[in-house]
Amino acid sequence: MSFRQAAPASIVPDTDDQARISFIGTRAFLIEAPGAFDLPNQRRIWSLSHALETRPDIAEIVPGMTNLLVILKETPDASDAIVLALQEEWRRARGVDLAGREIEIAVTYGGEHATDLPALCDLSGLSDREVVRIHHEGTYRVFALGSAPGFGYLHGLDPHIHMPRKTVPSLHMARGCVTIGGMQTGVAVLTGPNGWNSIGFAELQMFDPMAALPAVMAPGDTVRFRPERIEL
């Protein structure tokens, strides 16, 4: 597949099972899976990533949440042929699973770090204990890492406790806060501004740059939260 062919630039919409492909800068393309935000689409993104990683004209591939960023080594003369070639790769991609690890994270639910638990209860109509139970009974898959070093985007959150990200972020959320952002959950890896909603705290350090494996999580891992303490 050659990425240096002349054709007018374009954006391909997500129709008839086509991926949506858009330009990011002059030599990068974002491929977004059509349809649901779910594990089958993420498996197809993983498959597409494997298919493209050996292409000689590609400098880097960054898998995201049901999307894939493809960065070329050089700015193409034009982009239409590239989009068509990537679309063909998407059509050929078949879902693969990643053989991840099983990770258990001990959590203190409630307490001083659960600053957004009352708002989540108000939004959901559930009691704080119901929210905690639903969260820790879930089984989650790591779809991708991003946003901060080692931060895992976890899929599998029960729709009853989905909560939109904040329009005004918390300015000083602590590292280790167990959070909900929309239909995802995760664990903050850095202390600082954060637009997700905190319902508890985990002592486990999710990213250690000095460790042999700096990030605790990797795409494909399965995550369970274990209530070590409940302070409600």
N, C-alpha and C positions, 0 to 999 in steps of 0.2 A: 504494500500500500504506500504510494507516494503522496507526500503532503505538499508538493510544490507544483500546483497546477493552476492555471489562470481561469478565474470564473468570478462573477460578482458575489459579494458577501451576502449572507442571508442568515435567517434564524428559522429553524425547523420546529414547528409546533408539536405538541404531544397529542397527535391524532392517530387513530387506527393502530395503536400499539407502538407508534414511533416514540422515540425519546425526544424530549425537548433539548435542543442543542443551541447554546448561546455563546457569544464571544465575551471573554474576560481579558481586556487589554488587547495586545496585538498578536500574541502567540499562544493564547490559552483558550480552551473551550470547556464549558461546563455542560455535562451530559446529565439530564435529570430524568429519572424513570417516570413513565406515565402511570396513572392510576393510584392505587392505595399506598399509603406510607406503611409498608408491612414487610415481614420477613421474606416472602417470595421475591419481592422487588429488590431487597437488599442482597439476596443470594445472587440475583442476576447481575447486580452491580459488581459483586465480588468476582463473578465469572468474567465480566467484561474487563475488569482490572487485570486479571491474569492473562487474558488474550492480548492486551495492548502493551504489557510491560516489556516485551522484548522487541518492540518496533524500533528500528534504528533512528527514526526522526523524532522520537519522543524523549524529552529530557526528564520528565517527572510525571507521576500519576498520584493523585491524592483522592482516595475514596472518602466519601462523606455519607450523610444520611440519605440513602436512596439517590445519591448523585455521585458523579465522578469528575474531578477536574483533570484535564489533560493539558500538559504544558509542552509545547514543541521546543526543539533546540534552536530553531530559527524562525523568524517572522515569515510566514508564507507570502508568496506573491499575491495570492487571492485565496478565498476561503470556501467557496461553494463545494469544490470537489472534496475538501477535507470533511465538511459536514456530511456529505453523502457517504463517504467511506466510513465515518464513525457510526452513521445510522445503520449501515450494513453490518458492522460489527455488533451493534446492539441487537439487530434482528437475529443474528446467529448465536448470541449469548444464551446459554442455558444455565439455570440456577445451580450453583454449587454451595456446599456448606463448608464452613471452616471448623477444623478440629480444635476448638478452644478448650480452655481449662474451666473448672468449676471454682468459683470464688465466693467465699462467705465473708460478709462485712458486718461486724458487730456495731450496733447503733444504740445510742441513747436517744430515744424518742421523747419529744417534749423538752422541758428545761430551758435554760437561758438562750440556747441557739435556735429554738423552734419559733422564731419571730413571726413566721407567716402561717403557723398552724391555725390560729383563730380565724384568719381570713379565709383559709381553705375550708374550714368547717362552715362558715357563713355561706360560702359559694356553693358547696356541695349539699348542704342540709344534713350532713353527717356529724356525729359526735367526734371528739378528738380521738377517743378509743377506737371508733370504727375506722377512722382515717388511718391510724397506726396499724390496725389489724390488716386492712386491705393492702397497705403498702408492704408490710413485711411478709405477707403470704404470697406475694407475686414472685414469679420467676422471670428474670430479665436477660436479654441478649445484648451484648456490646455490638452495636452496629458500626461505630467509627470512633476514632479519637480526634480531638480537635479543640478549638476555642482557647485552651491552655494546655501546656505539656502534661500528657497523661490523663486528660479529662475524657471519660468514656460517656458517649451518648447511649443511654440504655432504653431499649424498646421493650414493651410489655406492660406498661403501666395501665392499671384498671381505669376505664373511662370515667368511673364514678369520682375519681380524685384527680382528673385532669384540671389544671389551673393555668391560665395565661401567664406569660412572663410579665413582669412589672413594667409599666410605662416609665417609671422613675426608679432606677436600680438602687438597691441598698449600697451605700458607699463603702462599707467596711465589713462585708460578710467574711466570717472566719474560714480559713482552710479546714476542711473536714465536715462542713455543713452538708447534710443530706437534703437534696433539693428536688423540686418539681418545676419543670418549665414546659407548659403546654401538655403534650401527650408523652413527655419523656421524664425520666428521673436521672439523678447523677449525684456525684460527691464532689464538692468544690476542692480543687487542688491548690488554689492560691488564695491568700487573704486580700480582699480588695473589692471594688465595685462588682455587683452581681445582680442580674435581673431575674434570677430564678427565686423560687419560694422555699424557704428553709423550714423543715419540719423536725429536724433532729441533728445529731452530730456523731461522726465516726472518728475514732482515734487513729485508725489505720492511715499511714501516709501513702497517698495514691501515686506520688511521683518522687523519686529520689535520684537526682542526676549522678550520684556517686555509685549507685548500685549497678550490678552486672546487667540486670534488666530494669531500667529506670522506672518504667510504667507498670503498675500492678495489673492493669487491664490491657487487653488486646482485642481487636475485632474477632468476633466469633465466640468469645468467652460467655459463659453463663454465670449470672450473679444472683445471689440471694442475700437479703438483709436479715440479720438475726437481732431481735430486740434484747440487748444486754441489760438495759434499764428503761423503764417507762416513767417519766416524771410529768404527770398531768395534774 
